[in-house]
Amino acid sequence: MQMTKNGIPIDIPSQRKKAPTTGKFSVPKDFYKFKRFATMVGFEEGCNVIATVPMGHPEFNNFINKGFKVIEVWDRRNIA
C-alpha cells in the first residue's frame, strides 16, 4: 500500500486485495417440507447465536433443550 509523505495511506482500487468469495448458503432439503419457522436466539461458546429452524424439525427441539429462546414465528411464503 502506498502512503503519502505524512504516512496517510493512498487508496488505489487496482492494488486492493480481492475479497474471497463464499459459496452459496445451503439449506437441508428436508427443510422445504415445512411451512412454519422460528427465529431463535441463544448463547454458544461465548457468542450470541441466531438460528432459523422449522418448528416441526427435530433440530427445533435440540435448540430448545440447549436453552435457545424463540423470538419470532413466521410462515414460509410460496414462491411461484
Backbone as JSON Lines, residues from 0, in Angstrom:
{"i":0,"aa":"M","n":[0.84,-1.16,0.0],"ca":[0.0,0.0,0.0],"c":[0.89,1.24,0.0]}
{"i":1,"aa":"Q","n":[0.56,2.16,-0.86],"ca":[1.32,3.39,-0.93],"c":[0.84,4.37,0.11]}
{"i":2,"aa":"M","n":[1.77,5.22,0.54],"ca":[1.45,6.23,1.54],"c":[2.01,7.58,1.09]}
{"i":3,"aa":"T","n":[1.37,8.63,1.58],"ca":[1.89,9.97,1.31],"c":[3.09,10.21,2.2]}
{"i":4,"aa":"K","n":[3.76,11.34,2.04],"ca":[4.94,11.62,2.86],"c":[4.57,11.8,4.34]}
{"i":5,"aa":"N","n":[3.28,12.02,4.63],"ca":[2.83,12.17,6.02],"c":[2.32,10.85,6.61]}
{"i":6,"aa":"G","n":[2.42,9.77,5.87],"ca":[2.01,8.46,6.36],"c":[0.54,8.14,6.18]}
{"i":7,"aa":"I","n":[-0.15,8.91,5.34],"ca":[-1.56,8.66,5.08],"c":[-1.67,7.67,3.92]}
{"i":8,"aa":"P","n":[-2.4,6.56,4.12],"ca":[-2.5,5.58,3.04],"c":[-3.29,6.13,1.85]}
{"i":9,"aa":"I","n":[-2.83,5.77,0.65],"ca":[-3.49,6.17,-0.59],"c":[-4.28,4.96,-1.09]}
{"i":10,"aa":"D","n":[-5.56,5.18,-1.35],"ca":[-6.42,4.1,-1.82],"c":[-6.35,4.03,-3.34]}
{"i":11,"aa":"I","n":[-5.75,2.96,-3.84],"ca":[-5.68,2.72,-5.28],"c":[-6.47,1.43,-5.55]}
{"i":12,"aa":"P","n":[-7.65,1.55,-6.18],"ca":[-8.51,0.38,-6.35],"c":[-7.84,-0.81,-7.03]}
{"i":13,"aa":"S","n":[-6.96,-0.57,-7.96],"ca":[-6.33,-1.68,-8.68],"c":[-5.35,-2.44,-7.8]}
{"i":14,"aa":"Q","n":[-4.92,-1.85,-6.68],"ca":[-3.97,-2.52,-5.79],"c":[-4.63,-3.16,-4.56]}
{"i":15,"aa":"R","n":[-5.95,-3.09,-4.49],"ca":[-6.66,-3.7,-3.36],"c":[-6.6,-5.21,-3.46]}
{"i":16,"aa":"K","n":[-6.56,-5.86,-2.3],"ca":[-6.63,-7.32,-2.28],"c":[-8.06,-7.73,-2.53]}
{"i":17,"aa":"K","n":[-8.23,-8.76,-3.32],"ca":[-9.56,-9.25,-3.63],"c":[-10.11,-10.03,-2.43]}
{"i":18,"aa":"A","n":[-11.37,-9.77,-2.09],"ca":[-12.03,-10.49,-1.0],"c":[-12.39,-11.89,-1.48]}
{"i":19,"aa":"P","n":[-12.22,-12.88,-0.63],"ca":[-12.58,-14.24,-1.05],"c":[-14.09,-14.34,-1.24]}
{"i":20,"aa":"T","n":[-14.5,-15.08,-2.25],"ca":[-15.92,-15.29,-2.48],"c":[-16.35,-16.53,-1.71]}
{"i":21,"aa":"T","n":[-17.5,-16.43,-1.09],"ca":[-18.01,-17.57,-0.33],"c":[-19.03,-18.3,-1.17]}
{"i":22,"aa":"G","n":[-19.23,-19.56,-0.85],"ca":[-20.2,-20.36,-1.57],"c":[-21.62,-19.98,-1.21]}
{"i":23,"aa":"K","n":[-22.55,-20.51,-1.94],"ca":[-23.96,-20.23,-1.7],"c":[-24.39,-20.93,-0.41]}
{"i":24,"aa":"F","n":[-25.24,-20.26,0.36],"ca":[-25.74,-20.84,1.61],"c":[-26.59,-22.06,1.28]}
{"i":25,"aa":"S","n":[-26.3,-23.16,1.92],"ca":[-27.04,-24.39,1.62],"c":[-28.07,-24.66,2.71]}
{"i":26,"aa":"V","n":[-29.24,-25.05,2.29],"ca":[-30.34,-25.38,3.19],"c":[-30.61,-26.87,3.04]}
{"i":27,"aa":"P","n":[-30.71,-27.59,4.16],"ca":[-31.03,-29.02,4.04],"c":[-32.35,-29.22,3.31]}
{"i":28,"aa":"K","n":[-32.4,-30.23,2.45],"ca":[-33.57,-30.44,1.61],"c":[-34.83,-30.75,2.42]}
{"i":29,"aa":"D","n":[-34.69,-31.35,3.6],"ca":[-35.89,-31.66,4.38],"c":[-36.53,-30.41,5.0]}
{"i":30,"aa":"F","n":[-35.87,-29.25,4.95],"ca":[-36.46,-28.01,5.46],"c":[-37.58,-27.51,4.55]}
{"i":31,"aa":"Y","n":[-37.57,-27.88,3.28],"ca":[-38.55,-27.37,2.33],"c":[-39.96,-27.92,2.57]}
{"i":32,"aa":"K","n":[-40.09,-29.02,3.28],"ca":[-41.42,-29.58,3.52],"c":[-42.15,-28.89,4.67]}
{"i":33,"aa":"F","n":[-41.49,-27.97,5.37],"ca":[-42.1,-27.26,6.49],"c":[-42.6,-25.88,6.05]}
{"i":34,"aa":"K","n":[-43.68,-25.44,6.66],"ca":[-44.26,-24.13,6.35],"c":[-43.99,-23.11,7.45]}
{"i":35,"aa":"R","n":[-43.93,-23.53,8.7],"ca":[-43.78,-22.62,9.83],"c":[-42.36,-22.71,10.39]}
{"i":36,"aa":"F","n":[-41.72,-21.54,10.54],"ca":[-40.35,-21.46,11.01],"c":[-40.27,-20.59,12.26]}
{"i":37,"aa":"A","n":[-39.22,-20.76,13.02],"ca":[-38.99,-19.94,14.21],"c":[-37.58,-19.36,14.14]}
{"i":38,"aa":"T","n":[-37.48,-18.1,14.49],"ca":[-36.17,-17.47,14.65],"c":[-35.84,-17.53,16.12]}
{"i":39,"aa":"M","n":[-34.68,-18.1,16.44],"ca":[-34.3,-18.34,17.83],"c":[-32.99,-17.65,18.15]}
{"i":40,"aa":"V","n":[-32.8,-17.31,19.39],"ca":[-31.56,-16.69,19.84],"c":[-31.06,-17.45,21.06]}
{"i":41,"aa":"G","n":[-29.73,-17.62,21.11],"ca":[-29.12,-18.33,22.23],"c":[-27.67,-17.92,22.39]}
{"i":42,"aa":"F","n":[-27.0,-18.57,23.31],"ca":[-25.61,-18.25,23.63],"c":[-24.81,-19.54,23.56]}
{"i":43,"aa":"E","n":[-23.8,-19.59,22.68],"ca":[-22.97,-20.77,22.49],"c":[-21.51,-20.38,22.41]}
{"i":44,"aa":"E","n":[-20.67,-21.03,23.19],"ca":[-19.21,-20.84,23.15],"c":[-18.82,-19.36,23.25]}
{"i":45,"aa":"G","n":[-19.52,-18.62,24.09],"ca":[-19.17,-17.22,24.31],"c":[-19.7,-16.26,23.27]}
{"i":46,"aa":"C","n":[-20.57,-16.71,22.38],"ca":[-21.1,-15.85,21.32],"c":[-22.62,-15.94,21.27]}
{"i":47,"aa":"N","n":[-23.26,-14.82,20.92],"ca":[-24.69,-14.84,20.66],"c":[-24.92,-15.51,19.32]}
{"i":48,"aa":"V","n":[-25.92,-16.39,19.25],"ca":[-26.21,-17.14,18.03],"c":[-27.68,-16.92,17.68]}
{"i":49,"aa":"I","n":[-27.94,-16.62,16.4],"ca":[-29.3,-16.51,15.89],"c":[-29.5,-17.63,14.88]}
{"i":50,"aa":"A","n":[-30.58,-18.4,15.06],"ca":[-30.85,-19.54,14.19],"c":[-32.28,-19.48,13.68]}
{"i":51,"aa":"T","n":[-32.48,-19.93,12.45],"ca":[-33.81,-20.07,11.87],"c":[-34.05,-21.55,11.64]}
{"i":52,"aa":"V","n":[-35.1,-22.09,12.27],"ca":[-35.34,-23.53,12.27],"c":[-36.82,-23.8,12.01]}
{"i":53,"aa":"P","n":[-37.15,-24.84,11.22],"ca":[-38.55,-25.23,11.08],"c":[-39.09,-25.74,12.42]}
{"i":54,"aa":"M","n":[-40.31,-25.36,12.76],"ca":[-40.84,-25.7,14.08],"c":[-41.11,-27.19,14.25]}
{"i":55,"aa":"G","n":[-41.37,-27.93,13.19],"ca":[-41.62,-29.36,13.31],"c":[-40.39,-30.23,13.19]}
{"i":56,"aa":"H","n":[-39.25,-29.63,12.97],"ca":[-38.0,-30.37,12.74],"c":[-37.37,-30.76,14.08]}
{"i":57,"aa":"P","n":[-36.68,-31.91,14.15],"ca":[-36.02,-32.31,15.4],"c":[-34.98,-31.29,15.88]}
{"i":58,"aa":"E","n":[-34.37,-30.53,14.98],"ca":[-33.4,-29.51,15.39],"c":[-34.05,-28.44,16.27]}
{"i":59,"aa":"F","n":[-35.34,-28.18,16.05],"ca":[-36.04,-27.19,16.86],"c":[-36.01,-27.6,18.33]}
{"i":60,"aa":"N","n":[-36.28,-28.87,18.59],"ca":[-36.25,-29.37,19.97],"c":[-34.83,-29.36,20.53]}
{"i":61,"aa":"N","n":[-33.83,-29.62,19.69],"ca":[-32.44,-29.57,20.15],"c":[-32.07,-28.16,20.61]}
{"i":62,"aa":"F","n":[-32.51,-27.15,19.85],"ca":[-32.22,-25.77,20.23],"c":[-32.94,-25.39,21.53]}
{"i":63,"aa":"I","n":[-34.18,-25.83,21.68],"ca":[-34.93,-25.55,22.91],"c":[-34.21,-26.18,24.11]}
{"i":64,"aa":"N","n":[-33.73,-27.42,23.94],"ca":[-33.03,-28.09,25.03],"c":[-31.7,-27.42,25.37]}
{"i":65,"aa":"K","n":[-31.08,-26.75,24.4],"ca":[-29.82,-26.04,24.65],"c":[-30.05,-24.69,25.31]}
{"i":66,"aa":"G","n":[-31.33,-24.28,25.46],"ca":[-31.64,-23.02,26.12],"c":[-31.91,-21.86,25.18]}
{"i":67,"aa":"F","n":[-32.09,-22.14,23.9],"ca":[-32.41,-21.08,22.95],"c":[-33.85,-20.6,23.19]}
{"i":68,"aa":"K","n":[-34.1,-19.33,22.93],"ca":[-35.43,-18.74,23.09],"c":[-35.99,-18.37,21.72]}
{"i":69,"aa":"V","n":[-37.29,-18.6,21.54],"ca":[-37.97,-18.23,20.29],"c":[-38.28,-16.74,20.35]}
{"i":70,"aa":"I","n":[-37.8,-16.0,19.33],"ca":[-38.07,-14.56,19.3],"c":[-39.09,-14.2,18.23]}
{"i":71,"aa":"E","n":[-39.29,-15.09,17.24],"ca":[-40.24,-14.81,16.17],"c":[-40.69,-16.12,15.53]}
{"i":72,"aa":"V","n":[-41.96,-16.19,15.2],"ca":[-42.51,-17.33,14.47],"c":[-43.1,-16.78,13.18]}
{"i":73,"aa":"W","n":[-42.79,-17.42,12.05],"ca":[-43.26,-16.91,10.76],"c":[-43.52,-18.07,9.8]}
{"i":74,"aa":"D","n":[-44.34,-17.8,8.8],"ca":[-44.68,-18.8,7.79],"c":[-43.89,-18.53,6.52]}
{"i":75,"aa":"R","n":[-43.41,-19.62,5.92],"ca":[-42.67,-19.5,4.66],"c":[-43.66,-19.17,3.56]}
{"i":76,"aa":"R","n":[-43.31,-18.23,2.72],"ca":[-44.2,-17.91,1.62],"c":[-43.89,-18.8,0.43]}
{"i":77,"aa":"N","n":[-44.88,-19.04,-0.37],"ca":[-44.72,-19.86,-1.57],"c":[-44.15,-19.0,-2.7]}
{"i":78,"aa":"I","n":[-43.14,-19.49,-3.33],"ca":[-42.52,-18.79,-4.45],"c":[-43.03,-19.44,-5.73]}
{"i":79,"aa":"A","n":[-43.69,-18.66,-6.54],"ca":[-44.29,-19.22,-7.75],"c":[-43.32,-19.22,-8.9]}
